[in-house]
């Protein structure tokens, strides 16, 4: 938050930060909230903003709660009991199966904000896709966060002396359920590897902190408490692996810092860290301690992944702020225009302590005024002129129609009509009595040009797109890694130093569609010399190459060698000289300077260029066939949708099978109950039969005869016994 405010203010905005939930929001042009997972906190403010008809944006921090929340809560009682029993062996063996069968929790978000936010800032694709699943119409913008700590150049000695360990597993973050440190401890319980927790010296979950500190391992476990920035940078340098198996990270800035510090990174696969580290990371499943163990051991046994540090070095707060400012400008149309309000106000409202930032108890109101937005500085355009009076007139007239805020540096490169050139009223005028060649003439203009950016343009190039220079400068402002943007170029330079013309990138009549790139800006190996915009970092054309040829390739490789990228902007242009076959290569004055044979001069220059840059050649940058790549992306999207439909059908079949199984199970239970009833009835009848059989056995023959005699009317009195009895 503090970094974001600082860098937005550098871009000309005025930011207010406040904890007052009752702040007068009508004073602001735009309101910027934080954390969709805190609906009770942000929604009341969002409703007020909506009533005031103010634009609303939000940093989502939208965790996938159904994916992890119930599981993160389920592990607490398990680990509590495990520690109470003294960590008995095998107790945690069923943990993975238990978590796999844990029912997902409900979603936690603000539906109102999802529906009414003009823009939703997300940290990566996984977060974006999750939000799109809830609100397909939501406008999301991926903004990669910057890194505040610079651990470069640290050798780790400071930390090693203070804590007595090196080449350990480091985990930076407060001890809390979401960070999942207990699972890390369980995964490495029996490994002879020191584990260091840079825990900040404070936790909001004291029971969880106590359980972590009570957990016994084979190797030492160290809790450092709060570390200074210097000591933390040293910890990154001293560690071999940084492991953060959180239940959810968006994206997990400490993992990015650790990559800069030289650690191999083990990180949760649940979140957006993949957008930052790509394949330069060992991803683990946070609900599987065995997977955490395997990935950590693999990272420990692997050499340092240098690519991780290179990838995350491009993540800066300047870029994050520029991306956010671009969305502000999209949401508030009057930014950068005159006539907007005269008293700009920007507010960040934090009604809860910053300590809960990761939990989402943070809100931000942002307002700004267009007049405070720093205007683009005037760009100087260097234009060498050798001849072509009509083409020069056309070029400058068209330039005035399509370009704002520029000044002209005219270099007279032996042109006879000096009055004509002076009548053009350039801001600077340089005159050569004789033709010194294109390379020398351009350098003369570059030498006197000032400003952060310089444009070079041939005097026979018509530009047919309004605001083309603004668009290129805006792109280079957002991309400090880009040093050079051409109006045409090529993706590849051959091994012999010649440009690969089959990879030409240009948006000009007469060229086939394959040369007109679908994407607005594309990376290339070299620009074409007909026109470009360059970051003014003191690079100049190499005059040892001769009068012309290969200066564009040479300049491109100067920037690439220095670590910059080279791009082409798909600006619609027209090369008048080329169309009329009036190229300088056929001019008698030029031919007299090179001995009359331009082809020989070209080959001689190519050999010089090749000798200088042979260690970099051949070279390819960007997609050689972007159209095919674009169509392939469409094909992959279609295939992924088919796979998604197939999976969906399988899931439905599984549900149907489960329902069928449930019906069979219910039928079996009913049959089982009926069988029990039949068995009970049979047992009852059997008992009756046995009773009757017993009674039948007790009947004597004498009693039978008495009964028969009575039926015949004969007295059966037994005189001896005083009872009826048959005669002897």
Buried (B, 14 or more C-beta within 10 A) or exposed (E): BEBBBEBBBEBBBBBBBBBEBEBEBEBBBBBBBBBBBBBEBBBEBBEBBBEEEBBBBBBBBBBBBBBBBBBBEBBBEBBBEBBEEEBEEEBBEEBBEBBEEBEEBEBBBBEBBBEBBBBBBBBBEBBBEBBBEEBEEBEBBBBBBBBEBEBEEBEBEBBBEBBEBBEBBBBBBBBBBBBBBBBBBBBBBEBEBBBBBBBBEEBBBEEBBEBBEEBEBEBBBBBBEEBEEEBBBBBBBBBBBBBBBBBBBBBBBBBBBBBBBBBBBBBBBBBBBBBBBEEBBBBBBBBBBEBBBBBBBBBBEEEEBEEBBEBBBEBBBBBBBBBBBBBBBBBBEEBBEEEBBEEBBBBBBBBBEEEBBBBBBBBBBBBBBBBBBEEBEEBBBBBBBBBBBEBBEBBBEBBEEBBEEBBBBBBBBBBEEEEBBEEBEBBBBBBBEEBBBBBBBBBBBBEEBEEEBBBBBBBBBBBBBEEBBBBBBBBBBBBBEBBBBBBBBBBBBBEEBBBBEEBBBBBBEEEEEBBBBEBEBBBBBBBBBBBBBBBBEEBBBBBEBBBBBBBBBBBBBBBBEEEBBBBBBBBBBBBBBBBEEBEBBEBEEBBEBBEEEBEEBBEBBBEBBBEBBEEEBBBBBBBBBBBEBBEEEEEEEEEEEEEEEEEEEEEEEEEEEEEEEEEEEEEEEEEEEEEEEEEEEEEEEEEEEEEEEEEEEEEEEEEEEBEEBEEEEEEBEBEEEEEEBBEE
